[in-house]
Structures are given as structure tokens and as C-alpha cells.
Amino acid sequence: MQLSNHDLFIYGLSAVVMPLLLVANLSSLVMRDRVGRLMWAQHPTLMRVSLVIIGLLAFWSWVSLAAHFGLIPPAVVDVALAAIGLPFVAAAVAEIWLAVSALRQFLSSRAART
């Protein structure tokens, strides 16, 4: 699997930044932020699914980079990317559903206040 320079940059950045986002969200740093506290308190399932998506994106980047540098055989890469892609689609659908539910809850609570 050959990646262009642009793809290498994007996958490399994702392979570094996404795990940092996971660590930041799982540490106590997110609880210092007002929005983070609110989201974890009112929508914990949405936040957990978001973290799963971030983890799957990081894993996808690692597998793609390992394939580019020849660390993983092409047959294994095809199976690994398919195994990552299927849970990603399910998590993306769940993320959309949960985000729409959270938005509807926010709008209905806002309408009730006026």
C-alpha cells in the first residue's frame, strides 16, 4: 500500500494526535472544562462512542502506516482495515443518532425555558 506524501502526513498526524485526544479525554483535564463536564454528565454514551471513533481512527492510521512501510503483509492489511471499518460504520451511525438525540434534548429544554 503506497501512500502519497500528503497521506503520510495526515496518517502520521492522526497516529500521534488521536491517542493524545484519548488520553486527554480520559484524564482529569476534561473535568476542569465546563463543556467537558457538561457533556460527560449529560451525555456519557455520546462521549464514549466518540472516544471509540477516535480510537478506531488512530488504529486505522497505524495500520495504514505499517502497511506503507512494509511492516504488515498486504493480505493482513486488507483484513485489518475491514475489521476496523465495520465497527467504525456502526459507531458512526450510533454517533449520529446520539448527537441528534442530544441536540433535540437541548432544543426542547431551551424552548421550555422561553
N, C-alpha and C positions, 0 to 999 in steps of 0.2 A: 504494500500500500504506500504509494508515493504521495507526499503532501507538498503543496507549494509553500513558499516562504511565508505567505500570509496565513495559511492554515497552520503551519508550525508555530507561528507567533500566537494565534488565537488559542490553539490547543495547549500550548505551553503556559500561557497566561491563565487559562481555565484550570489547568492541573495544579497551579500554585494558589490562585485566588479562591477557588471554590472550597478547598479544605480550610482555608483561613476563615471564610464565612461560616462554615460549620462550627469551628472552634469558638468563634466569637458569639454565635447564637446559643451555643450550649454552655458557655461560661456565664459568670455573673455580670458581665459587661452589659448584656442586653437588658437586664433588670434595672439598670441605672437610667435607661432611657424611658421616657414617658410612653412613647408609642410602642416600644418593645414590651413593656409591662402590660399595656392595654391589650395588645394582640395576643400575648401568651395567656392572659387572664380570660379574655372573652372568646378567643378562637384558637384553642390549643391544637385542635385537629388540623386546622388550616396551616398552622405553623409547622407541625410535624411533617405533613405532606410536602410542604415547601422544602424542608431540610432533606427529605428523601430525594426530591428532584435535584437539589444541589449536589447531593452525594452521587447520584446516577450520572449527572453531567461531568463531575470530576472523574469518575471511573471511566466513562466514555473517552475522555481526553487522555487518560493514562493508557488505555488500550490502544487508542489510535497512535499515540506517540511511540509506544512499544512496538507496534506493527511497522511504523515508518523506519525505525532504527533496526529492525530485524530481530528483535528480542522474542517475538512470538511468531510462530508459523502462520501462514495465511489461512489455513483451514481452521485453526483455533480462533483467529481474529473474527472470521465470519460468524462462528457460533457465539463467541463472546459478545459481539456487537448486537446480535439478535437477542441474546439473553438479557442484555441491558435495555434494548429498545422496547421490548414488550412491557416490562414493569414501568418504564418511563411513560408510555402511552397511557397506561392505567392510572398512573399518578397524575399525569397532566389532566385527564378527564376529571379525576377527583378534585384536583386543584381548582379547575374552572367551576365545578359545582359548588365547592365550599366558598370560593370567592364571591360568587353570585349570591349565595345564601347570606354571607356576611354583609354584602352591600345592601341587600333587601332589608336585613335586620337594622342596619344603620339608618337607611332612609325611612323606615317605618317608625323608628324611635325619634328621629328628627321631626317627622310630620306630627307625631303625637305631642311634641313639646310646643308646637305653634298653635 
